[in-house]
Amino acid sequence: MDRTGGFAARPSSAHQPASMQACATRAMQGLALNHYDYVIVGAGSAGCVLANRLSADPGKRVLLLEAGPTDWSPLIHMPAGLARLFKQRSVNWNYHTEPEPALGNRRLWWPRGKTLGGSSSINAMCYVRGVSADYDAWAKATGDPRWSWEQVLPWFLRGEDNTRGSNPLHATGGPLGVADLRYHNPLSAVLIEAAGTAGYPRNDDFNGAQQAGFGLYQVTQRNGSRCSAAAGYLKPVRDRGNLDVRTGVLVERVLIEQGRAVGVQLRRGRHGIERIEAGEVLLAAGAINTPQLLMLSGIGPADHLREHGIAVNADAPDVGGELQDHLDICTLVGTTQKKLTYDHLNEVTTALRWLRKHDGPGSSNIAEAGGFVRSRLAEDDRCDLQFHFVPALLDDHGRHRLPGDGYTLHACYLHPRSRGRLRLRSADPAQPVAIHANYLGDTEGHDLRRMIEAARVSREILSQPAFDTYRGKPVFPERGLDSDAEYADFIRRKAETIYHPVGTCRMGKDDRAVVDNELRVRGVQGLRVVDASVMPSLPTGNTNAPTLMIAERASALLVGVG
């Protein structure tokens, strides 16, 4: 039997009974329907971009696969709904790390989007690209100038539809809505004023000529609604006849024959196992799920795969390795001004106003203001600390409800040296991987010293006169801290992720790199990775905008114009 089902050797249809002709026709149609030019695994930020760009060619059949549901929930589209989305397991993978040795053996919660749009459907919508040196470092790591700032900027701009208009650093007309906030809490303005008094300049555009300073974030919104990758890139093209989108499907492995990816095996609820054939398989499942799927497909550290009875298709020791993330420490302060913060927001009134006008607190991303600082410990010209301000008491990602009203200042160190790894728990695709983030794990204490600096700068800003009218009792830390040892203890007790895992399938020119400069998986043909896992190093800021850029860049490479 050949790959078309063996019908070529049968008598011509003219000599077959009608029932045999019908069966043959149905079989051939079924095989054709199950073959695509591109199969995209993961309908998150990168997957939605790929689906849009690749299906623009009507001669190509594209299949987009997503494990989660559609993005039907109104909480996704009302920006302030993110406060409740985190708790909804139906749209959240709800991961936890393994016990973190440097953080008191705590298991940290890692929310990741599990719906159309992925994490862009549940995140705080901050649109931050990073700085030129980030991408020049990527160009060096890959040996390819196409990953330099000068050459990636056009791919950022291709996707952008910015309400500020077009200029050399911004663009209009792209699928992704980027906008100024329609509403911000009065305390967000107080934060910016306090930072100025502390010596940090105002910055109204973190994607402009300079990143340093404090201001209001631009957000991925359009007309006061969240503009996730699904809303911006996928929704406008869902009716294309050559694009199929399937939700609620778990891809179990990539099918590899004679060193080439030929499709995927998936499970869809009660429908059992299904084989999908592809001209090329594109993994866009994110920094956690993509390396897991590679390992389940026999691509990864050979000894580790054999431990779980998985046949090795390619020994790739860094699959799941080189995990990087931004660790974050929150300073929480109570306020004497009742009902000013979002702690006691009237959800019904907020939702009704948003439904009528798409403004007010419902259009807020909650983390409205923030900034970037080049600290005294910075090792190059880039800012090394980032801040997000929340006009509410936010402990344990908001899962721990604290009494009273207050405000929170997040602070993270942007260029950690610590590296973690992901490992399979079993060969069962439904079992989550073991996440060893290894926060503060560098042997010289480099990352901890800079996290201490981040916490000190937070305290400095929040102690400025601008907050005098609002400042209540300290919440976390519970009292004033002085020594580095006290700050270190606080960080070990309270630090959490700020949701920026990358690097687990990093691209590079060295032999251990998982993908090459064109995102092709080494050792397997017809297979690419297109998501945050390919980043060789963390950008100086949030990771969603860079992920979208990577997918724009990859789409061009796939159609031969990159």
C-alpha positions as CSV (number, residue, x, y, z in Angstrom):
1,M,0.0,0.0,0.0
2,D,1.4,3.4,-0.9
3,R,0.9,6.6,1.1
4,T,-2.2,7.5,-0.9
5,G,-3.9,4.3,0.4
6,G,-2.9,1.9,-2.3
7,F,-5.8,2.6,-4.7
8,A,-3.6,3.3,-7.7
9,A,-3.1,-0.5,-8.2
10,R,-6.8,-1.2,-8.2
11,P,-8.9,-1.3,-11.4
12,S,-10.1,2.0,-12.8
13,S,-13.3,3.4,-11.3
14,A,-15.1,2.6,-14.6
15,H,-14.8,-1.1,-13.8
16,Q,-15.6,-0.9,-10.0
17,P,-19.0,-1.4,-8.5
18,A,-20.7,1.8,-7.4
19,S,-20.2,1.0,-3.7
20,M,-16.5,0.4,-4.2
21,Q,-16.2,3.7,-6.1
22,A,-18.0,5.5,-3.2
23,C,-15.7,3.9,-0.6
24,A,-12.6,4.8,-2.6
25,T,-13.8,8.4,-3.1
26,R,-14.5,8.8,0.6
27,A,-11.1,7.3,1.5
28,M,-9.2,9.6,-0.9
29,Q,-11.2,12.6,0.3
30,G,-10.4,11.7,3.9
31,L,-6.7,11.4,3.2
32,A,-6.7,14.7,1.4
33,L,-8.5,16.4,4.2
34,N,-6.0,15.1,6.7
35,H,-3.0,16.5,4.8
36,Y,-1.9,20.1,5.1
37,D,1.0,22.2,3.8
38,Y,1.5,23.6,7.3
39,V,0.4,22.2,10.6
40,I,0.8,24.7,13.4
41,V,0.8,23.3,17.0
42,G,-0.4,26.0,19.4
43,A,-2.7,28.9,18.8
44,G,-1.0,31.3,21.1
45,S,0.8,34.5,20.2
46,A,3.1,33.0,17.6
47,G,0.6,30.4,16.2
48,C,-2.0,33.0,15.4
49,V,0.5,35.1,13.5
50,L,1.6,32.0,11.5
51,A,-1.9,31.1,10.7
52,N,-2.7,34.5,9.4
53,R,0.4,35.0,7.3
54,L,0.7,31.5,5.9
55,S,-3.0,31.1,4.9
56,A,-2.7,34.3,2.9
57,D,-1.6,32.1,0.1
58,P,-4.9,30.4,-1.1
59,G,-2.8,27.6,-2.6
60,K,-1.6,26.4,0.8
61,R,-3.7,24.5,3.3
62,V,-3.0,25.4,6.9
63,L,-4.2,23.7,10.1
64,L,-4.0,25.4,13.5
65,L,-4.2,23.2,16.6
66,E,-5.0,24.4,20.1
67,A,-5.3,22.4,23.3
68,G,-7.6,24.9,25.0
69,P,-11.0,26.3,24.1
70,T,-12.0,29.2,22.0
71,D,-11.6,32.7,23.4
72,W,-15.3,33.2,23.9
73,S,-15.1,34.4,27.5
74,P,-16.0,38.1,28.0
75,L,-13.3,38.3,30.7
76,I,-10.7,37.8,28.0
77,H,-11.9,40.8,25.9
78,M,-12.6,43.2,28.8
79,P,-9.0,44.1,29.8
80,A,-9.6,44.3,33.6
81,G,-11.1,40.8,33.4
82,L,-7.5,39.5,33.6
83,A,-7.9,39.7,37.4
84,R,-10.4,36.8,37.3
85,L,-8.9,35.0,34.2
86,F,-5.9,33.8,36.1
87,K,-8.1,31.6,38.3
88,Q,-9.9,29.9,35.4
89,R,-8.3,26.6,34.8
90,S,-10.2,26.2,31.5
91,V,-7.9,28.9,29.9
92,N,-4.8,28.4,32.0
93,W,-2.3,25.5,32.0
94,N,-1.9,26.2,35.7
95,Y,1.7,25.0,36.0
96,H,3.9,24.9,39.1
97,T,7.7,24.7,39.4
98,E,9.4,22.0,41.3
99,P,10.6,23.1,44.8
100,E,13.0,26.0,44.2
101,P,16.1,25.6,46.4
102,A,17.0,29.3,46.6
103,L,13.5,30.3,47.4
104,G,12.9,28.3,50.5
105,N,11.8,25.2,48.4
106,R,8.6,27.0,47.4
107,R,6.8,25.7,44.3
108,L,6.0,28.8,42.2
109,W,2.8,29.1,40.2
110,W,3.2,29.6,36.5
111,P,0.0,30.6,34.7
112,R,0.2,30.2,30.9
113,G,-2.6,30.8,28.4
114,K,-4.6,27.8,27.2
115,T,-7.0,29.2,24.7
116,L,-7.0,30.9,21.3
117,G,-4.4,33.7,21.7
118,G,-2.5,31.8,24.4
119,S,-0.9,34.0,27.0
120,S,-1.8,37.1,25.0
121,S,-5.4,36.4,26.0
122,I,-4.7,36.4,29.7
123,N,-1.7,38.7,30.2
124,A,-1.5,42.3,31.3
125,M,-1.1,43.5,27.7
126,C,2.1,45.6,28.2
127,Y,3.6,46.2,24.7
128,V,7.4,46.4,25.2
129,R,9.9,45.4,22.5
130,G,13.2,45.5,24.5
131,V,16.2,47.4,23.2
132,S,18.5,47.2,20.2
133,A,21.3,45.5,22.1
134,D,19.0,42.6,22.9
135,Y,18.6,41.7,19.2
136,D,22.2,42.5,18.3
137,A,23.1,39.8,20.8
138,W,20.7,37.4,19.1
139,A,22.4,38.2,15.8
140,K,25.8,37.3,17.4
141,A,24.4,34.1,19.0
142,T,23.0,32.9,15.6
143,G,25.7,34.3,13.4
144,D,22.9,35.9,11.3
145,P,22.5,39.7,11.0
146,R,18.8,39.1,10.1
147,W,18.2,38.9,13.9
148,S,19.9,42.3,14.6
149,W,17.8,45.2,15.7
150,E,18.1,47.0,12.4
151,Q,16.6,43.9,10.6
152,V,14.0,42.8,13.2
153,L,12.5,46.3,13.6
154,P,10.5,46.1,10.3
155,W,8.9,42.9,11.5
156,F,7.8,44.6,14.7
157,L,6.4,47.4,12.6
158,R,4.7,45.0,10.2
159,G,2.4,43.8,12.9
160,E,1.7,47.1,14.7
161,D,-1.4,49.3,14.5
162,N,-0.5,52.1,16.9
163,T,-3.0,54.8,17.8
164,R,0.0,57.2,18.0
165,G,0.4,57.0,14.3
166,S,3.4,56.2,12.1
167,N,7.0,57.3,12.6
168,P,10.4,55.5,12.4
169,L,9.6,53.5,15.5
170,H,5.9,52.9,15.2
171,A,3.4,51.9,12.5
172,T,-0.2,51.7,11.7
173,G,-2.3,49.3,9.7
174,G,-1.0,46.0,11.2
175,P,-3.2,43.4,12.7
176,L,-2.1,44.1,16.3
177,G,-3.8,47.0,18.1
178,V,-1.4,49.0,20.2
179,A,-2.8,51.9,22.2
180,D,-2.5,54.3,25.1
181,L,-4.7,53.3,28.0
182,R,-8.2,54.9,27.9
183,Y,-8.2,55.0,31.7
184,H,-5.7,54.8,34.5
185,N,-6.0,55.0,38.3
186,P,-4.9,58.2,40.0
187,L,-2.3,56.3,41.9
188,S,-0.5,55.4,38.6
189,A,0.2,59.1,38.1
190,V,1.4,59.3,41.7
191,L,3.9,56.5,41.0
192,I,5.3,58.4,38.0
193,E,5.6,61.6,40.0
194,A,7.4,59.7,42.9
195,A,9.8,58.2,40.4
196,G,10.7,61.6,39.1
197,T,11.4,62.9,42.6
198,A,13.6,59.9,43.2
199,G,15.7,61.0,40.1
200,Y,14.2,58.8,37.4
201,P,12.9,60.7,34.3
202,R,9.5,60.5,32.8
203,N,9.2,58.4,29.7
204,D,6.0,58.4,27.6
205,D,7.3,55.7,25.2
206,F,9.2,52.7,26.3
207,N,9.5,51.7,22.7
208,G,10.9,55.1,21.7
209,A,14.4,56.4,21.4
210,Q,15.2,55.8,25.1
211,Q,13.8,53.1,27.4
212,A,14.8,54.4,30.8
213,G,12.3,56.3,32.9
214,F,8.8,55.9,34.2
215,G,5.4,56.3,32.5
216,L,2.2,54.6,31.5
217,Y,2.6,51.4,29.4
218,Q,1.2,51.2,25.9
219,V,-1.0,48.1,25.7
220,T,-2.2,45.6,23.1
221,Q,-5.7,46.9,22.9
222,R,-8.0,48.2,20.2
223,N,-11.0,50.5,21.0
224,G,-10.7,49.7,24.7
225,S,-10.8,45.9,24.2
226,R,-7.9,43.4,24.6
227,C,-6.3,42.8,21.2
228,S,-4.8,39.4,21.7
229,A,-3.1,37.6,18.9
230,A,-6.3,35.7,18.3
231,A,-8.3,39.0,18.1
232,G,-5.8,40.8,16.0
233,Y,-4.4,38.1,13.7
234,L,-6.8,35.1,13.8
235,K,-10.3,36.4,14.0
236,P,-10.1,38.5,10.7
237,V,-9.0,35.4,8.7
238,R,-11.1,32.6,10.2
239,D,-13.3,32.4,7.2
240,R,-10.5,31.6,4.8
241,G,-11.3,28.4,3.1
242,N,-7.7,27.1,3.3
243,L,-7.4,27.6,7.1
244,D,-8.7,25.1,9.6
245,V,-8.7,25.8,13.3
246,R,-9.3,23.1,15.8
247,T,-9.6,23.6,19.6
248,G,-9.6,21.1,22.4
249,V,-7.0,18.9,20.8
250,L,-3.9,17.5,22.5
251,V,-1.0,16.9,20.2
252,E,0.8,13.9,21.5
253,R,3.8,13.8,19.3
254,V,5.4,14.8,16.0
255,L,5.5,12.0,13.5
256,I,9.0,11.5,12.2
257,E,9.9,9.1,9.4
258,Q,13.4,8.7,8.1
259,G,14.6,11.9,9.7
260,R,11.7,14.1,8.5
261,A,8.6,15.4,10.3
262,V,5.6,14.2,8.3
263,G,2.8,15.2,10.6
264,V,1.4,15.0,14.1
265,Q,-0.5,12.6,16.2
266,L,-3.3,14.1,18.2
267,R,-6.0,13.2,20.6
268,R,-9.4,14.9,20.5
269,G,-11.6,14.2,23.4
270,R,-13.6,11.0,22.9
271,H,-12.7,10.8,19.2
272,G,-9.5,9.0,19.9
273,I,-6.1,9.2,18.2
274,E,-5.8,10.9,14.8
275,R,-2.9,11.2,12.4
276,I,-2.5,14.5,10.5
277,E,0.0,14.7,7.7
278,A,1.9,17.9,6.9
279,G,4.4,19.3,4.5
280,E,6.0,21.1,7.4
281,V,5.3,21.1,11.1
282,L,5.6,24.3,13.1
283,L,5.7,24.1,16.9
284,A,4.3,27.2,18.5
285,A,3.2,25.8,21.8
286,G,5.4,28.0,24.0
287,A,8.4,27.8,26.1
288,I,6.9,24.9,28.2
289,N,4.9,22.8,25.8
290,T,7.1,23.0,22.8
291,P,10.1,21.3,24.4
292,Q,7.8,18.8,26.0
293,L,6.4,17.9,22.6
294,L,9.9,17.6,21.1
295,M,11.0,15.2,23.8
296,L,7.8,13.1,23.5
297,S,8.7,12.9,19.8
298,G,12.2,11.6,20.5
299,I,14.0,14.9,20.1
300,G,15.9,15.8,23.3
301,P,18.6,14.6,25.7
302,A,19.0,11.0,24.6
303,D,19.6,9.4,28.0
304,H,16.6,11.2,29.5
305,L,14.3,10.1,26.6
306,R,15.4,6.5,27.1
307,E,14.6,6.7,30.8
308,H,11.0,7.1,29.7
309,G,11.0,4.5,27.0
310,I,11.0,7.0,24.1
311,A,12.9,6.1,21.0
312,V,15.5,8.7,20.1
313,N,15.1,10.4,16.8
314,A,17.7,13.2,17.5
315,D,20.0,13.6,20.5
316,A,19.5,17.3,21.3
317,P,20.8,17.8,24.9
318,D,19.6,21.4,25.2
319,V,15.9,20.7,24.5
320,G,14.3,21.9,27.7
321,G,17.5,23.4,28.9
322,E,18.7,27.0,29.1
323,L,15.4,28.0,30.7
324,Q,15.4,31.7,31.6
325,D,12.7,33.8,33.4
326,H,12.4,37.1,35.1
327,L,12.1,36.7,38.8
328,D,9.9,39.4,40.4
329,I,9.7,40.9,43.9
330,C,6.6,42.9,45.0
331,T,6.6,45.7,47.6
332,L,3.1,46.2,49.0
333,V,1.9,49.2,51.0
334,G,-1.5,49.9,52.5
335,T,-3.3,53.1,51.8
336,T,-5.4,55.5,53.9
337,Q,-7.5,56.5,50.9
338,K,-10.4,54.1,50.9
339,K,-11.9,52.9,47.6
340,L,-9.3,54.6,45.6
341,T,-7.5,51.4,44.6
342,Y,-8.8,48.4,42.6
343,D,-9.1,46.3,45.7
344,H,-12.8,47.2,46.1
345,L,-13.7,47.8,42.5
346,N,-17.4,47.3,41.9
347,E,-17.3,44.6,39.2
348,V,-20.9,45.0,38.0
349,T,-20.6,48.8,37.6
350,T,-17.2,48.4,35.9
351,A,-18.5,45.8,33.5
352,L,-21.6,47.7,32.6
353,R,-19.6,50.9,31.8
354,W,-17.1,48.9,29.8
355,L,-19.9,47.3,27.8
356,R,-21.5,50.7,27.0
357,K,-18.4,52.8,26.3
358,H,-15.3,50.5,26.4
359,D,-13.6,52.8,28.8
360,G,-13.3,53.3,32.6
361,P,-11.6,50.8,35.0
362,G,-12.8,47.9,32.8
363,S,-10.4,49.1,30.1
364,S,-7.4,49.1,32.4
365,N,-4.7,46.5,32.2
366,I,-4.3,46.9,36.0
367,A,-0.5,47.2,35.7
368,E,-0.9,50.6,34.1
369,A,2.4,52.4,35.1
370,G,6.0,51.3,35.4
371,G,9.4,51.9,34.2
372,F,13.0,50.9,33.5
373,V,16.1,51.7,35.5
374,R,19.8,51.3,34.8
375,S,21.0,50.5,38.3
376,R,24.4,51.1,39.8
377,L,25.1,47.4,39.3
378,A,24.3,47.4,35.5
379,E,26.9,45.7,33.4
380,D,26.3,47.4,30.1
381,D,24.3,50.3,28.7
382,R,20.9,48.6,29.0
383,C,18.5,49.1,31.8
384,D,18.6,46.2,34.1
385,L,15.5,46.7,36.3
386,Q,11.9,46.8,35.3
387,F,8.9,47.9,37.4
388,H,5.1,47.4,37.1
389,F,2.8,49.4,39.4
390,V,-0.6,48.0,40.5
391,P,-3.1,50.1,42.4
392,A,-4.2,47.2,44.5
393,L,-2.7,44.8,47.0
394,L,-1.4,41.9,44.9
395,D,0.0,38.9,46.8
396,D,0.8,35.5,45.2
397,H,-0.4,36.8,41.8
398,G,-3.6,38.1,43.4
399,R,-4.6,34.6,44.5
400,H,-4.2,35.6,48.2
401,R,-6.8,38.2,49.1
402,L,-5.5,40.7,51.6
403,P,-7.7,42.8,53.8
404,G,-7.9,46.6,53.1
405,D,-6.7,48.8,50.3
406,G,-3.2,49.4,49.0
407,Y,-0.8,49.4,46.1
408,T,1.9,47.1,44.8
409,L,5.2,47.8,43.0
410,H,6.6,44.9,41.1
411,A,10.4,44.9,40.4
412,C,12.4,42.4,38.4
413,Y,16.0,42.0,37.3
414,L,16.1,41.8,33.5
415,H,19.3,39.9,32.6
416,P,19.6,36.9,35.0
417,R,22.5,34.4,34.7
418,S,20.6,31.6,36.3
419,R,19.5,28.8,34.0
420,G,16.9,26.2,34.6
421,R,15.5,23.2,32.7
422,L,12.4,21.2,31.9
423,R,12.2,17.4,32.2
424,L,9.5,14.9,31.4
425,R,7.7,13.3,34.3
426,S,6.6,10.4,32.0
427,A,5.9,9.6,28.4
428,D,2.2,10.5,28.9
429,P,1.5,13.7,26.9
430,A,-1.2,14.7,29.4
431,Q,1.3,14.9,32.2
432,P,2.9,18.3,32.7
433,V,6.7,18.6,32.6
434,A,8.8,19.1,35.7
435,I,9.9,22.8,35.8
436,H,13.2,23.4,37.5
437,A,13.4,27.2,37.1
438,N,16.5,27.4,39.3
439,Y,15.9,31.0,40.3
440,L,18.9,32.7,41.9
441,G,20.8,29.6,41.1
442,D,24.0,31.2,39.7
443,T,26.9,30.3,41.9
444,E,28.3,33.8,42.4
445,G,25.1,35.4,43.8
446,H,24.9,37.7,40.8
447,D,21.2,37.6,40.4
448,L,20.4,37.9,44.1
449,R,22.4,41.1,44.4
450,R,20.5,42.7,41.6
451,M,17.2,41.5,43.0
452,I,18.1,43.2,46.3
453,E,18.9,46.4,44.3
454,A,15.4,46.1,42.6
455,A,13.7,45.9,46.0
456,R,15.7,48.8,47.3
457,V,14.8,51.0,44.4
458,S,11.1,50.0,44.9
459,R,11.3,51.2,48.5
460,E,13.1,54.4,47.5
461,I,10.3,55.3,45.0
462,L,7.4,54.4,47.3
463,S,8.9,56.5,50.1
464,Q,8.8,59.7,48.1
465,P,6.6,62.7,49.2
466,A,4.1,62.1,46.3
467,F,2.8,59.1,48.3
468,D,2.6,60.8,51.7
469,T,-1.1,61.5,51.3
470,Y,-1.8,57.9,50.4
471,R,0.7,55.9,52.4
472,G,-0.5,53.5,55.1
473,K,1.2,50.7,56.9
474,P,3.7,48.4,55.1
475,V,2.3,45.1,54.1
476,F,5.2,43.2,52.4
477,P,7.8,43.6,53.6
478,E,6.1,43.8,57.0
479,R,8.6,46.3,58.3
480,G,11.5,48.4,57.1
481,L,14.5,46.5,55.8
482,D,18.1,47.7,56.1
483,S,20.7,45.0,55.5
484,D,21.3,43.0,52.3
485,A,20.6,39.9,54.4
486,E,17.2,41.2,55.4
487,Y,16.3,41.9,51.8
488,A,17.6,38.5,50.7
489,D,15.4,36.8,53.2
490,F,12.4,38.8,52.0
491,I,13.1,37.9,48.3
492,R,13.5,34.2,49.1
493,R,10.2,34.2,51.0
494,K,8.1,36.3,48.5
495,A,9.6,36.5,45.0
496,E,7.5,35.0,42.1
497,T,7.7,34.8,38.3
498,I,6.5,37.7,36.2
499,Y,5.6,35.3,33.4
500,H,8.5,35.5,30.9
501,P,10.0,32.0,30.4
502,V,12.1,31.7,27.3
503,G,15.1,29.8,25.9
504,T,14.1,26.1,26.2
505,C,14.6,25.5,22.4
506,R,17.1,28.3,21.9
507,M,18.4,29.2,18.4
508,G,22.1,29.5,17.8
509,K,25.1,28.6,15.6
510,D,26.7,26.2,18.1
511,D,26.2,22.5,18.0
512,R,24.0,22.4,21.1
513,A,21.5,25.0,19.9
514,V,18.1,23.3,19.3
515,V,17.2,25.4,16.2
516,D,19.3,27.2,13.7
517,N,19.1,30.8,12.5
518,E,16.0,30.0,10.5
519,L,14.3,28.2,13.4
520,R,14.7,24.7,11.9
521,V,15.1,21.9,14.4
522,R,18.6,20.4,14.1
523,G,18.6,16.8,13.1
524,V,15.1,16.7,11.7
525,Q,13.8,18.0,8.4
526,G,10.4,19.7,8.0
527,L,10.2,20.8,11.6
528,R,10.6,24.3,13.0
529,V,10.0,26.0,16.4
530,V,8.4,29.4,16.4
531,D,7.7,30.8,19.8
532,A,9.5,32.3,22.9
533,S,11.4,29.1,23.5
534,V,13.8,30.0,20.7
535,M,15.1,33.2,22.3
536,P,18.8,32.9,23.0
537,S,18.5,35.4,25.9
538,L,15.8,37.4,27.6
539,P,14.9,40.7,26.1
540,T,15.0,43.9,28.2
541,G,11.4,43.8,29.1
542,N,8.2,41.9,28.5
543,T,8.2,39.0,26.0
544,N,4.9,39.1,24.1
545,A,5.9,41.7,21.5
546,P,9.2,39.9,20.7
547,T,7.3,36.6,20.4
548,L,5.0,38.2,17.8
549,M,8.0,39.6,16.0
550,I,9.6,36.1,15.8
551,A,6.5,34.7,14.2
552,E,6.3,37.5,11.7
553,R,10.0,36.9,10.9
554,A,9.4,33.1,10.6
555,S,6.4,33.5,8.3
556,A,8.5,35.4,5.9
557,L,11.2,32.8,6.1
558,L,8.7,30.1,5.3
559,V,7.4,31.8,2.2
560,G,10.9,32.6,1.0
561,V,10.9,36.4,1.4
562,G,12.9,36.7,4.6
